[in-house]
Structure formats: structure tokens, C-alpha cells
Amino acid sequence: MTPTDEQLAILDHTRANTSNLMVNALAGTGKSATLKLIDKVHKTKPALYLVFNKRNAEEAVKSGGFSSTTTIKTFNGCGHGIWAKMCSGPLNLQKDKMRQLWKAHVDDLTYAERGEAWLHYQVIMDGLEKAKALGYVPADCPYPHQSQITKADLIRGMDEHPTPFAMDLINTLLSRSIHLAFDGLIDFNDQIYMSALFGTTFPKFPRVMVDEYQDQSPVNHALLARLVTGRLIGVGDPNQNIYGFRGALAGGMSAAVRHYNMSELPLSVSFRCPSEIVKAAQWHVPHFKWTKEGGSVRSAKTFGGTEFSDDSTIICRNNAPLLGLAFKLISAGRSVHVVGSDLGPRLVTIMKKLGDPTMTRAQTVAAIEDWREKKLAANSKSADDLADCMRVFCEHGTTLSTMISYAEHLFKQQGTIRLLTGHKSKGLEFDNVYFLDPYLLNLDHDQDRNLKYVVQTRSMNTLTELCSEDILWA
């Protein structure tokens, strides 16, 4: 590939300076290729390249282009290696560690306490996961540590506010988890959490490169702070910061620029998005540019359900409209795949607790509303969307048990028409994108503004905005 002027400027800066650098890379602007170019011309070796997830790491290794002296790791993989040196014996990675701790602890409770504990199961599991992402450590923890947030911060970050009983369980289980981690029993979240907050010995790399900087959580930032001893080069797009709900630090890139005294350079020319797609996204990033002409953007006032091609990708802010559309597509004989492995089991688990499996549709709708009101009273951030999803299944079953069967059937489908939320779509690209119900985005909120930009820039060819109620079915 022939480097753009912006890429050449970044390479010139890399050669001429030793300062830390932050590359602000818009959607599809070749950030991975730029990092490879930086790695190739950089004289300081060896280096550590930290990526966001396993898929990114595999792509970096498979595509080649990085120096043999550059170590490519996910944050988890890097943390795992650090924590392995903290333990006297081998590490035992148990992905359901917290579930097993939960079962062992709840079995020792009284009958009444067990009943109350199970009522708060989802809240407690969410609290434990957020604690490890945000960097919360119980106040009575006996091990030297670097806690990042307070209990009040954790509660604000949770999907819903825990009761005092639930918070006590979160503290108890988290303390037990920390103790077991020192003995070598960890889960995936512990790989970063334990190394960042409790680690003492860290590898020394004269150069550290970080991808997807805008997505890093407080514990990722804490781990990074203990890894950086020489030059730091970050790449990210603050306009794609959409994971605040799961702990991504808002303003993390600008904070890093200040903290590490980083120079900033742009990547604004998209190789992915053609001119019409880029123009549609310039409302959010006016300096966005393109390398290829073409593409198309339209807002469909009416749209036939048969017009969806087999390679369509349908993206929406919320899950419920996607589920409703998926059922209509199936009824029309189409092949669908609702992307996201976590939503289905969560919905089924909630529905199974709504009441007797023989409840009628009207009784189930009332039970869903009662569940929703209780969750909203606890300040749940996801209750409305989850309740809307369950109501979709009410439209297709006559009893609660048949509704659950419809839900289980839908999430097993592995068809060709993809349906996914904007959050699930990040990092992906598709030929033909349908942006479903864009009015659901609240553009007064930064996260939703960023999400709209993310959805728009998934397209390599066509982008069609349409509303569920405007789709015509024969």
C-alpha cells in the first residue's frame, strides 16, 4: 500500500522524535497498517503491542508485518503472564470461577438467606464483573493493592443499584476471589484485575503500543501505567467510545495524552468507507475523508420486507426491534442470525423466573411489567430493553413456556441475514448495512452520538436507514 500523507507524517514523527504519541484514527483509516509501519521504522526494540481482544491479536499475527522482536498480546494475555509470576504454583484458569464461588457460598446460607440471594443473583454477578473492570477492591482486603474506585463509584457503574444484602455478598465473594487468585485460581477478568491492582513485577519494554485506546477500562489503564517505562504509542478513536456501560473510561484518550505528555497526529482518510458513507458521518467528524468515490446512503420511507438481500446486515441501538424483525423474516421464509451469545441465555433465565410456565399471554405481559417496574426502581439501565425483548416473545406464544421455546429457537438460528446491535458491530465491516430505528438514539448523549457514527461507518458500500413500522410485509 502507498502510505497517505498523514501516515507519512506519523512515520516522520516516529523517526525524528522520542516523545510519546497518540494517533487519532477515524473509522477504517488503516490504524493496524500504520502500527506496522511504525514498528518497521522504529529503532527502539523490543516492543510490546497490546490489542483489545483475541480476534485482534490473531489478525495481527496472521497478517504479519510486525518485527520479530515485537510481542503481540491482548491485555488479558499480558496480565496472565504477569500474575503467573506472582503465584507459587501454576495458574488454574477457571472461566466460571465466580459462579462456583457463588454456589459454594450460597449453599452455606440459611434457607431464607438463600432465597434472598438468588433474587439478587444477576445484580451480584454484574457487580462482581464491574468491580474487576473498574478496579474496586473491598475496604478490608488484607493484600497490598491499588484500588481505582470507591464502593460508591462501583454502585454508580452497575446496571442497577444493589441492596445492602447484595452489596455485602459482592464484597464477600470478591474478597474470596482475590484470596484464591493468590493461590493460582483465576478467571478471565482476574488476568487484568489481579496483575494491575496486586502485581509487583512487570516486564520492561522500551516501547509499548496500544490499539483501541478509547475502549480501555480503568484496570486496563492501571495495568498500562505499570508497563510503560519507555515510549508509549497509542492508537484509537475517541468518537468510537461506546462501551461506557461495561467500564470503558470516558475521555481515556485525552487523559492519557495529558498524563504521558503525548503528541497527537491524525488518521482521517478512510479506506473502508466510500465518499457517500463518509459524508453521512461528517456531522460527527467533519475532518473525515475518503480514498474511493461511490457508495450510497438513503433513508427509506417505505421498504418491502423482501428487499433484504441474503447478505444483509441489520444494526440497531436496541435488541427488541431486532428480535421483532427476526421473527418477521423467519415467517417470510428468510434465514437469520441474531448476533450475541449473552442476550439469549439472559432473557431465557429471566423469563423462567416470571412465574408458572402455564401463564397466559396476558398474565405474562403483566409479570414482565411487574419485573420491569421493580428493576427501574433499583435504577436498572437495561430493564426497558430487556422487557421490550420479552414482550416480542409474548406476541408469538400463548403461554410462558411456548414463549421461552420461541426465544430458545430464535437464538439457535445461524442464518445469512445478520442482526446485531451497534455495540456488537464495532470493529466489523459489511457490504450492505441497514440502520434500523435510528430514532432510538438520544443524540444529546455522547455515547449515543458515538454509536450513531459507529453504525454508519460499518458500511463498505450501502447504508439504508429505515424504521420498523415502515417495513411492508406481504
C-alpha positions as CSV (number, residue, x, y, z in Angstrom):
1,M,0.0,0.0,0.0
2,T,1.1,3.6,-0.7
3,P,1.1,5.5,2.6
4,T,-1.1,8.6,2.8
5,D,0.3,12.0,3.7
6,E,-1.0,11.5,7.2
7,Q,0.8,8.2,7.6
8,L,4.0,9.6,6.2
9,A,3.7,12.4,8.8
10,I,3.3,9.8,11.6
11,L,6.4,7.9,10.3
12,D,8.4,11.1,10.1
13,H,7.5,12.0,13.6
14,T,8.3,8.5,14.8
15,R,11.8,8.7,13.4
16,A,12.5,12.3,14.4
17,N,11.2,12.3,18.0
18,T,11.3,10.2,21.1
19,S,8.1,11.6,22.6
20,N,5.0,9.6,23.4
21,L,2.5,9.6,20.6
22,M,-1.3,9.3,20.3
23,V,-2.7,8.6,16.8
24,N,-6.4,9.7,16.5
25,A,-7.6,7.2,13.9
26,L,-11.1,7.5,12.4
27,A,-13.1,4.6,11.2
28,G,-11.4,2.4,8.6
29,T,-8.3,4.6,8.3
30,G,-5.7,1.9,8.4
31,K,-4.6,2.1,12.0
32,S,-3.3,-1.5,12.0
33,A,-1.3,-0.9,8.9
34,T,0.0,2.3,10.4
35,L,1.1,0.5,13.5
36,K,3.0,-2.0,11.3
37,L,4.7,0.9,9.5
38,I,5.7,2.5,12.8
39,D,7.0,-0.9,14.1
40,K,9.1,-1.3,10.9
41,V,10.8,2.1,11.1
42,H,11.1,2.4,14.8
43,K,14.7,1.9,16.0
44,T,13.8,1.1,19.6
45,K,13.3,-2.7,20.1
46,P,11.9,-4.9,21.5
47,A,8.3,-3.7,21.8
48,L,5.0,-4.8,23.2
49,Y,1.9,-4.4,21.1
50,L,-1.3,-4.6,23.3
51,V,-4.6,-5.3,21.5
52,F,-8.2,-5.3,22.8
53,N,-9.3,-8.9,22.2
54,K,-8.1,-12.3,20.9
55,R,-9.6,-11.7,17.4
56,N,-7.4,-8.6,17.1
57,A,-4.3,-10.4,18.3
58,E,-4.9,-13.3,15.9
59,E,-5.4,-10.9,12.9
60,A,-2.2,-9.1,13.8
61,V,-0.2,-12.3,13.9
62,K,-1.8,-13.8,10.8
63,S,-1.4,-10.7,8.6
64,G,2.3,-10.3,9.5
65,G,4.2,-7.1,9.1
66,F,5.4,-6.8,12.7
67,S,9.0,-7.2,13.7
68,S,10.1,-10.5,15.2
69,T,11.2,-8.5,18.3
70,T,7.6,-7.2,18.8
71,T,5.5,-9.2,21.3
72,I,1.7,-9.1,20.4
73,K,-0.5,-9.7,23.4
74,T,-4.1,-9.0,24.5
75,F,-4.3,-7.2,27.8
76,N,-5.6,-10.5,29.3
77,G,-2.7,-12.4,27.9
78,C,-0.2,-9.9,29.2
79,G,-1.8,-9.9,32.6
80,H,-1.9,-13.7,32.7
81,G,1.9,-13.8,32.3
82,I,2.4,-11.2,35.0
83,W,0.2,-12.9,37.5
84,A,1.7,-16.3,36.8
85,K,5.0,-15.0,38.3
86,M,3.1,-13.9,41.4
87,C,1.9,-17.3,42.3
88,S,4.0,-20.1,43.9
89,G,2.3,-22.8,41.8
90,P,0.8,-22.9,38.3
91,L,-2.2,-20.8,37.4
92,N,-5.6,-22.5,37.0
93,L,-7.9,-20.6,34.7
94,Q,-11.5,-21.3,35.5
95,K,-13.9,-19.3,33.4
96,D,-16.9,-20.0,35.7
97,K,-14.9,-19.3,38.9
98,M,-17.4,-16.7,40.3
99,R,-20.3,-19.0,39.6
100,Q,-18.6,-21.8,41.5
101,L,-17.8,-19.4,44.4
102,W,-21.4,-18.3,44.4
103,K,-22.8,-21.8,44.7
104,A,-20.4,-22.8,47.4
105,H,-21.2,-19.6,49.4
106,V,-25.0,-19.7,48.9
107,D,-25.1,-23.4,50.0
108,D,-23.8,-22.4,53.4
109,L,-26.6,-19.7,53.9
110,T,-29.8,-20.2,55.8
111,Y,-32.9,-21.2,53.8
112,A,-34.2,-17.6,54.0
113,E,-30.9,-16.1,53.0
114,R,-30.5,-18.4,50.1
115,G,-33.9,-17.3,48.8
116,E,-32.9,-13.7,49.0
117,A,-29.5,-14.3,47.5
118,W,-31.0,-15.9,44.4
119,L,-33.3,-13.0,43.9
120,H,-30.3,-10.8,43.6
121,Y,-28.1,-13.2,41.5
122,Q,-27.9,-11.1,38.3
123,V,-27.2,-7.9,40.3
124,I,-24.4,-9.6,42.2
125,M,-22.8,-11.2,39.2
126,D,-22.9,-7.8,37.4
127,G,-21.4,-6.1,40.5
128,L,-18.5,-8.7,40.5
129,E,-17.8,-8.2,36.9
130,K,-17.9,-4.4,37.1
131,A,-15.7,-4.5,40.2
132,K,-13.0,-6.3,38.3
133,A,-13.3,-4.0,35.2
134,L,-13.5,-0.7,37.2
135,G,-10.9,-1.6,39.8
136,Y,-12.9,-1.9,43.0
137,V,-11.3,-3.7,46.0
138,P,-13.2,-4.3,49.3
139,A,-12.1,-2.0,52.1
140,D,-11.0,-4.8,54.3
141,C,-8.8,-6.5,51.8
142,P,-5.6,-7.6,53.6
143,Y,-3.3,-7.6,50.5
144,P,-1.4,-4.6,49.3
145,H,-3.2,-3.2,46.3
146,Q,-4.0,-0.1,44.2
147,S,-7.8,0.2,44.2
148,Q,-9.1,2.5,41.4
149,I,-12.6,3.3,42.6
150,T,-14.7,3.5,45.7
151,K,-17.8,1.5,46.6
152,A,-20.0,4.4,45.6
153,D,-18.2,4.5,42.2
154,L,-18.9,0.8,41.7
155,I,-22.6,1.2,42.5
156,R,-22.9,4.0,40.0
157,G,-21.3,1.8,37.4
158,M,-23.6,-1.2,37.9
159,D,-26.6,-2.0,35.8
160,E,-28.8,-1.5,38.9
161,H,-28.2,-0.4,42.5
162,P,-27.6,-3.4,44.9
163,T,-29.4,-3.7,48.2
164,P,-27.1,-3.7,51.3
165,F,-27.5,-7.5,51.4
166,A,-26.4,-7.8,47.8
167,M,-23.5,-5.4,48.3
168,D,-22.3,-7.5,51.3
169,L,-22.4,-10.6,49.1
170,I,-20.4,-8.8,46.4
171,N,-17.7,-7.8,48.9
172,T,-17.6,-11.3,50.4
173,L,-17.3,-13.1,47.1
174,L,-14.8,-10.6,45.7
175,S,-12.6,-11.0,48.8
176,R,-12.7,-14.8,48.4
177,S,-11.9,-14.5,44.7
178,I,-8.9,-12.3,45.5
179,H,-7.6,-14.8,48.1
180,L,-8.0,-17.7,45.6
181,A,-6.2,-15.8,42.9
182,F,-3.1,-15.6,45.1
183,D,-3.3,-19.4,45.3
184,G,-3.5,-19.6,41.5
185,L,-7.2,-19.9,40.8
186,I,-8.3,-17.1,38.4
187,D,-10.9,-16.3,35.8
188,F,-10.5,-14.2,32.6
189,N,-11.3,-10.9,34.5
190,D,-8.7,-11.7,37.1
191,Q,-6.0,-11.8,34.4
192,I,-6.0,-8.0,34.3
193,Y,-7.6,-7.2,37.6
194,M,-5.1,-9.1,39.8
195,S,-2.0,-8.1,37.8
196,A,-3.0,-4.4,37.6
197,L,-4.0,-3.9,41.2
198,F,-2.0,-6.5,43.1
199,G,1.0,-7.2,40.8
200,T,4.5,-6.3,41.8
201,T,6.8,-7.3,39.0
202,F,6.2,-6.2,35.4
203,P,8.1,-6.8,32.1
204,K,10.2,-4.0,30.8
205,F,9.7,-2.9,27.2
206,P,11.4,0.2,25.8
207,R,8.3,0.7,23.6
208,V,4.7,-0.1,24.2
209,M,2.0,0.3,21.5
210,V,-1.7,0.2,22.4
211,D,-4.6,-0.4,20.0
212,E,-8.3,0.7,20.6
213,Y,-7.2,3.1,23.3
214,Q,-10.7,4.5,23.6
215,D,-12.0,1.1,24.8
216,Q,-9.7,0.6,27.8
217,S,-11.3,0.2,31.2
218,P,-9.8,1.7,34.4
219,V,-8.0,-1.6,35.2
220,N,-6.5,-1.7,31.7
221,H,-5.2,1.9,32.2
222,A,-3.8,0.8,35.6
223,L,-2.0,-2.2,34.0
224,L,-0.7,0.0,31.3
225,A,0.7,2.6,33.7
226,R,2.8,-0.1,35.3
227,L,4.0,-1.4,31.9
228,V,5.2,1.8,30.4
229,T,8.8,2.5,31.2
230,G,9.8,4.0,27.8
231,R,8.0,5.3,24.8
232,L,4.2,4.9,24.5
233,I,2.3,4.9,21.2
234,G,-1.4,4.7,21.3
235,V,-4.0,4.4,18.5
236,G,-7.7,5.0,18.9
237,D,-10.8,7.0,18.0
238,P,-12.5,8.9,20.8
239,N,-15.5,9.2,18.6
240,Q,-15.9,5.4,18.9
241,N,-16.0,5.3,22.7
242,I,-19.3,3.4,23.1
243,Y,-18.5,0.9,25.9
244,G,-19.1,3.1,28.9
245,F,-21.8,0.7,30.1
246,R,-19.2,-2.0,30.6
247,G,-16.4,0.1,32.0
248,A,-14.6,1.8,29.2
249,L,-13.2,5.1,30.6
250,A,-14.8,8.2,29.1
251,G,-12.1,10.6,27.9
252,G,-9.5,7.9,28.4
253,M,-7.5,9.0,25.3
254,S,-7.4,12.7,26.2
255,A,-6.5,11.8,29.8
256,A,-3.6,9.7,28.5
257,V,-2.4,12.5,26.3
258,R,-2.1,14.7,29.3
259,H,-0.7,12.1,31.7
260,Y,2.0,10.8,29.3
261,N,2.6,14.2,27.6
262,M,1.8,12.7,24.2
263,S,2.0,14.4,20.8
264,E,-1.2,13.9,18.7
265,L,-1.4,13.1,15.0
266,P,-4.5,12.2,12.9
267,L,-5.5,9.4,10.6
268,S,-8.6,10.8,8.9
269,V,-8.7,9.1,5.4
270,S,-10.9,6.1,5.3
271,F,-10.0,3.1,3.2
272,R,-13.2,1.3,4.2
273,C,-16.0,3.8,3.7
274,P,-16.6,5.3,0.2
275,S,-17.4,9.0,-0.2
276,E,-21.1,8.9,0.4
277,I,-20.7,7.0,3.6
278,V,-18.0,9.3,4.8
279,K,-20.2,12.4,4.0
280,A,-23.0,10.9,6.1
281,A,-20.7,10.6,9.1
282,Q,-19.2,14.1,8.8
283,W,-21.9,15.5,11.1
284,H,-19.9,14.0,13.9
285,V,-16.3,14.1,12.5
286,P,-16.1,17.0,9.9
287,H,-12.5,16.2,9.1
288,F,-13.4,12.7,7.9
289,K,-12.1,11.9,4.3
290,W,-12.2,9.1,1.8
291,T,-10.0,7.3,-0.7
292,K,-12.7,6.0,-3.0
293,E,-15.7,7.6,-4.6
294,G,-19.1,6.0,-4.5
295,G,-21.4,4.2,-2.1
296,S,-24.9,5.2,-1.3
297,V,-26.9,6.5,1.7
298,R,-30.6,6.7,1.8
299,S,-33.5,7.0,4.2
300,A,-36.2,4.6,3.2
301,K,-39.7,5.9,3.9
302,T,-41.2,2.6,2.8
303,F,-39.4,-0.7,2.4
304,G,-40.5,-4.1,1.4
305,G,-39.5,-7.0,3.6
306,T,-38.5,-9.0,0.6
307,E,-35.9,-6.3,-0.3
308,F,-33.4,-7.5,2.3
309,S,-30.7,-9.4,0.4
310,D,-29.2,-12.6,1.9
311,D,-26.0,-10.8,2.8
312,S,-27.8,-8.0,4.7
313,T,-26.5,-6.7,8.0
314,I,-29.2,-5.0,10.1
315,I,-27.9,-2.9,13.0
316,C,-30.0,-1.2,15.8
317,R,-29.3,0.5,19.0
318,N,-31.7,-1.8,21.0
319,N,-32.3,-5.5,20.9
320,A,-36.1,-5.6,20.8
321,P,-36.6,-4.2,17.3
322,L,-34.0,-6.7,16.0
323,L,-35.9,-9.6,17.6
324,G,-39.2,-8.5,16.2
325,L,-37.7,-8.1,12.7
326,A,-36.0,-11.5,13.0
327,F,-39.4,-13.2,13.6
328,K,-40.9,-11.5,10.6
329,L,-38.0,-12.5,8.4
330,I,-38.4,-16.1,9.6
331,S,-42.1,-16.0,8.9
332,A,-41.2,-14.8,5.4
333,G,-39.0,-17.9,4.9
334,R,-35.7,-16.0,5.3
335,S,-32.6,-17.2,7.1
336,V,-31.4,-15.1,10.1
337,H,-28.7,-14.9,12.7
338,V,-29.1,-12.8,15.8
339,V,-25.6,-12.0,16.8
340,G,-24.7,-12.0,20.5
341,S,-24.2,-15.1,22.7
342,D,-25.1,-13.4,26.0
343,L,-28.5,-12.0,25.4
344,G,-30.4,-15.2,24.7
345,P,-29.5,-17.1,27.9
346,R,-30.1,-13.9,30.0
347,L,-33.6,-13.4,28.6
348,V,-34.5,-17.1,29.0
349,T,-33.3,-17.1,32.6
350,I,-35.4,-14.0,33.4
351,M,-38.5,-15.4,31.7
352,K,-38.2,-18.7,33.5
353,K,-38.5,-16.8,36.8
354,L,-41.5,-14.8,35.8
355,G,-44.0,-17.4,37.1
356,D,-45.7,-20.6,36.3
357,P,-44.9,-21.9,32.7
358,T,-48.7,-22.2,32.0
359,M,-49.3,-18.5,32.5
360,T,-51.3,-17.0,29.7
361,R,-50.1,-14.2,27.4
362,A,-51.9,-11.5,29.4
363,Q,-50.5,-12.9,32.7
364,T,-47.0,-13.0,31.3
365,V,-47.3,-9.4,30.0
366,A,-48.3,-8.3,33.5
367,A,-45.5,-10.3,35.0
368,I,-43.0,-8.6,32.6
369,E,-44.3,-5.2,33.6
370,D,-44.0,-6.0,37.3
371,W,-40.4,-7.2,36.7
372,R,-39.6,-4.0,34.8
373,E,-41.0,-1.7,37.5
374,K,-39.0,-3.4,40.2
375,K,-35.8,-3.1,38.2
376,L,-36.4,0.5,37.3
377,A,-37.0,1.2,41.0
378,A,-33.4,-0.1,41.5
379,N,-32.1,2.2,38.8
380,S,-31.6,-0.5,36.2
381,K,-30.1,0.7,32.9
382,S,-31.2,-2.3,30.9
383,A,-34.7,-3.1,32.2
384,D,-36.6,-1.3,29.4
385,D,-34.8,-3.0,26.6
386,L,-35.0,-6.5,28.2
387,A,-38.7,-6.0,28.9
388,D,-39.3,-5.0,25.3
389,C,-37.4,-8.1,24.2
390,M,-39.6,-10.3,26.3
391,R,-42.7,-8.7,25.0
392,V,-41.6,-9.7,21.5
393,F,-41.8,-13.3,22.5
394,C,-45.2,-12.7,24.0
395,E,-46.5,-11.9,20.5
396,H,-45.6,-15.4,19.3
397,G,-46.6,-17.7,22.2
398,T,-49.8,-18.4,24.0
399,T,-48.2,-19.5,27.3
400,L,-45.0,-18.6,29.1
401,S,-43.5,-22.0,28.2
402,T,-44.1,-21.6,24.5
403,M,-42.7,-18.1,24.6
404,I,-39.5,-19.4,26.1
405,S,-39.4,-22.1,23.4
406,Y,-39.6,-19.4,20.7
407,A,-36.8,-17.5,22.4
408,E,-34.6,-20.6,22.5
409,H,-35.3,-21.4,18.9
410,L,-34.6,-17.9,17.7
411,F,-31.2,-17.7,19.3
412,K,-30.1,-21.0,17.8
413,Q,-30.5,-19.8,14.3
414,Q,-27.3,-19.4,12.3
415,G,-28.7,-17.9,9.0
416,T,-27.3,-15.4,6.5
417,I,-29.1,-12.2,7.4
418,R,-27.2,-10.8,10.4
419,L,-29.0,-8.8,13.1
420,L,-26.9,-7.1,15.7
421,T,-26.7,-4.1,18.0
422,G,-24.5,-1.2,17.3
423,H,-22.3,-2.2,20.2
424,K,-21.8,-5.7,18.8
425,S,-21.0,-4.2,15.4
426,K,-17.9,-2.2,16.5
427,G,-14.7,-3.4,14.8
428,L,-16.6,-5.1,12.0
429,E,-17.4,-4.1,8.4
430,F,-20.1,-5.1,6.0
431,D,-21.0,-4.5,2.4
432,N,-24.7,-3.6,2.9
433,V,-25.8,-2.1,6.2
434,Y,-29.4,-1.4,7.3
435,F,-29.6,1.1,10.2
436,L,-32.8,0.1,11.9
437,D,-34.8,2.6,14.0
438,P,-32.1,5.3,14.3
439,Y,-34.6,7.5,16.2
440,L,-33.9,5.3,19.3
441,L,-30.5,7.1,19.7
442,N,-30.5,10.1,22.0
443,L,-28.1,12.4,20.3
444,D,-27.9,14.7,23.4
445,H,-25.7,11.9,24.9
446,D,-22.1,11.4,23.9
447,Q,-22.3,7.6,23.9
448,D,-25.3,7.6,21.6
449,R,-23.7,10.2,19.3
450,N,-20.6,8.0,19.1
451,L,-22.8,4.9,18.5
452,K,-24.5,6.5,15.5
453,Y,-21.1,7.2,14.0
454,V,-20.0,3.6,14.6
455,V,-23.1,2.2,12.9
456,Q,-22.8,4.5,9.9
457,T,-19.1,3.6,9.4
458,R,-19.6,-0.2,9.3
459,S,-20.6,0.1,5.7
460,M,-18.2,-0.5,2.8
461,N,-20.9,0.2,0.2
462,T,-24.5,1.0,1.0
463,L,-26.2,2.4,4.1
464,T,-30.0,2.4,4.4
465,E,-31.8,4.0,7.3
466,L,-35.3,2.6,8.0
467,C,-37.9,2.3,10.7
468,S,-39.5,-0.9,11.8
469,E,-43.0,0.4,11.2
470,D,-42.2,1.4,7.6
471,I,-41.3,-2.2,6.5
472,L,-44.1,-3.6,4.4
473,W,-44.8,-7.4,4.6
474,A,-46.9,-9.1,2.0
